[in-house]
Amino acid sequence: MGHLAKAARNVEVVVPQSVGVNVPMHFVPGGSLGETITSDSVAELIVRFFRGMMTHPGYGICYRQHGLYTVRSGAETGDGMDELNNGLILRVLVSCIQPESARRMSELTVDILRASPELVAPFWRSTRCSFEPGVTLRYLGATAFALRVMGLEVPAAGAAAPKLGTLVEHVMPLAIGRAGLGRGLQMRSAALVRYRTLQIVALALDKLTQVRAELQGRGWRVLDSELVAAVRQRVPEWQLVGLVLHDVSALPSGSQRAMLANVVQRVVRGYQQHFAEVVLESRFELGRLLPEDPVKMAAEPVAAHTLLHVLETLGAARNMRWTAAARSECATTNVGIVMYTYLYAVPPEVRHAA
């Protein structure tokens, strides 16, 4: 497998028959013999072989799974590969495939993890990807890959509750690093790094919302509380989110401010939903999230969705001072500006789609 992985970086175009491959479509279950490929690069042939062997449950070395796999006792003390249905695929994935080396390898890794969700947690524990923030192609490629893996659906659990360590890796991988996320949020001179960091945190918090809904529906309240506490230790400090909020509010109107404002409000909403006590302890005045002129703000790109995130944040707040004076000429109190924003600044189609 190691030699195959090295060959997967060979972009020389060859005729498949010349390298001993008569029918390339045999690599893919259900492939049509009438779609024989006349020429291909060595890398694409190898990747197609990997994909055929490891991304189709019930074919090759990819065994079928049912729901979110519960790791058996002892699996989390070592590499856990022998305790997995598809431990052999994990060995190949960790030792031979480098997702950061090329786009095709990144896509292959995502396809493998989609087909075998039990491998997501052990993959993150074993990955060598670097997420050190910086305006570099390596960082942007690694974080784009991380967002795709984090965006994979968490399958429903079986009769037994899944392990906490498995769930938390699906939601907020430890490999990405809390310290690195914090450094990314503090890079005022690199808006792209800040935006990508906020995307990761926002996606993790959205995914936490989905996973918690299932845990609470199954009555696993202790696991739900433990998951919230574990994720809290992996996301940046609230003070850093507040720093980004302050900096974004000082930016001139434009697409950069609009995009940053949208994603940071998603993060604020997630903190308020899951870590409300942290926001409360910081004495952050939620009324500061309300714009002075919501109708004018709504004219900016994606601003209507941003305002909707703000309203969702305030709706989940228990310490909101609704009767406090508003920083707006549209209404005299916070509750007034909220109603004004909902009725006049957020279009009906956006409200209905939410």
Secondary structure, DSSP 8 states (H G I E B T S, - for coil): -HHHHHHTT---EE-GGGGT-S-GGGGSTT--GGG--S-EEHHHHHHHHHHHHHSSTTBTTB----SB----TTTTTS--GGGSTTHHHHHHHHHT--TTT-HHHHHHHHHHHHH-GGGHHHHHHH-------SSSHHHHHHHHHHHHHHTS----B-SS---HHHHHHHHS-GGG-HHHHHHHHT-TT-HHHHHHHHHHHHHHHHHHHHHHHHHHHTT-HHHHHHHHHHHHTTS--HHHHHHHHHHHHTS-SSHHHHHHHHHHHHHHHHHHHH-HHHHHHTT--GGGGS-S-HHHHTTSTTHHHHHHHHHHHHHT-SS--TTSB-SSSS-SBHHHHHHHIIIIIS-HHHHHH-
